[in-house]
Amino acid sequence: MASSVYELENLLERRAAWSRLGLTVGLVPTMGALHAGHLSLIGKAKAVADRVVVSIYINPKQFAPGEDQESYPRDAENDCAQALAAGADLVWLCPPDSIYPKDWATSVIPSGVGLGLESNHRPHFFTGVATVVARLFALLKPQFAVFGEKDFQQLKVVEQLNRDLCFGVTIIAAPLVRGVDCLALSSRNRNLSSEQRERALAVPRSLQVACSAYAEGERSTQVLCQLGRSVLSDSGIAVDYFELVKSSDLQPAPRELSGDDTDLRLMVAALCGTVRLIDNCALDTPPCP
Amino acid sequence: MASSVYELENLLERRAAWSRLGLTVGLVPTMGALHAGHLSLIGKAKAVADRVVVSIYINPKQFAPGEDQESYPRDAENDCAQALAAGADLVWLCPPDSIYPKDWATSVIPSGVGLGLESNHRPHFFTGVATVVARLFALLKPQFAVFGEKDFQQLKVVEQLNRDLCFGVTIIAAPLVRGVDCLALSSRNRNLSSEQRERALAVPRSLQVACSAYAEGERSTQVLCQLGRSVLSDSGIAVDYFELVKSSDLQPAPRELSGDDTDLRLMVAALCGTVRLIDNCALDTPPCP
């Protein structure tokens, strides 16, 4: 029976009951404010696991003081209804602090793919992600977990964590979902004014422009990135980074490209007013139709 | 059949074979240079687990530059023979770097009981311990693991790690083992000259003196610790710390004791020449006969 739980012990009771029946579990960790991107993750989980758990937890460890933890969108009732309609068997509405024991004292710090890009601007961020994901994997022991490619570096961090600490979870990457205007779906989009939303379209356009230039023969990484950055700054959007990296390890792309570059990914983070947006795409796959 | 292995894959093959037979596994993690203290850990493991694995690995992550990683005693052949004779079913002689994958990039950092005492003098130490223990638990998935009370703070860190990351390992604490002269057994004792060994007896004597003063009615924590420190400095031994703490959480003991203090522990670390020695005992249980 699909339903929601608040307390950790209720979650673990349900998990144990599924184990006794030999049912596999897929986890979709979220911070709530669900949109069609999240629902696609639930669909991916449903396709492989017998039971799907959606966790909704605004993890304080991945916000620094002064970041948008307070204004992060919250909509628990609607989230539950949407998640269950999308096929979740259980929604875990984790109350603050229920996820960690009272005397919790362990941090999990990823280097490797966790360095650079987001880390340069949010140095606490991946420690928060790795710690809460380690705790969720350890508690729930899912066979599968689904993460969106929208947060591409996060996906890589989770894959690395899962390998290093041998959680044995099959990590499933779900493609980024865009709105009809090509803006990547994000819970933070709810905090954009309509004027900002219009301006924010420069984010996918910056990727599109770089992809097009590459398709038309531009082979300088520096030129491609500069084209993307110009689209953003021309729209009054502050660029945190606009980089071309190898998808496999997030190391910088070569300066000169070969034209046969199947493993390269454009990564962008930018501020539209106070709303921070991230986006990415494969260099040979323009994001917008 | 008792034996030793070098490669991780051989270890995991043996582990998998035991799982198929429904046998439980006890892990005794060591850095080699085994002594009777280690052998007592193997005995403890043997008493509860169907199969006992002794790992021998001088973990580079728990040494800082300039510490004694190079001079740490090594005696693999003798270690193997001793461990097997003591009841180990498998000795894992981990080659350097075999324990971590090539692109390993995860650190596990304990705060809580990992703060203070050793951390004040070896700030890298418990991150090294927690990371390697997390990796060993994750790889081997033992039902039991045995740690000596000689490294009392380490034992507490491992208990915390095991709880926080839900490894589900039953952690067994084994009492500290002393030589006939009352010095706590330690692999590092091999690096003491005979003159230093004589002087090192001030370490257990410092604990003994504080315990005796407590038994005779001294109730000031400061006075008890000062008595212990004096024993060490009078013997020309540099004190890193000599503290009285609560055994449960390693927080400082109250300034004034009640006389009914069953949860207090004296913790000492000191340098005899370049050899660093640690020792500890319950305040109401003098270490020497």
Interface residues (C-beta under 8 A of the other chain):
Chain A: Y100 P101 D103 W104 A105 T106 S107 V108 I109 P110 S111 G112 V113 G114 A130 A134 R135 A138 L139 Q160 L161 R163 D164 L165 C166 F167 D249
Chain B: Y100 P101 D103 W104 A105 T106 S107 V108 I109 P110 S111 G112 V113 G114 A130 A134 R135 A138 L139 Q160 L161 R163 D164 L165 C166 F167 D249
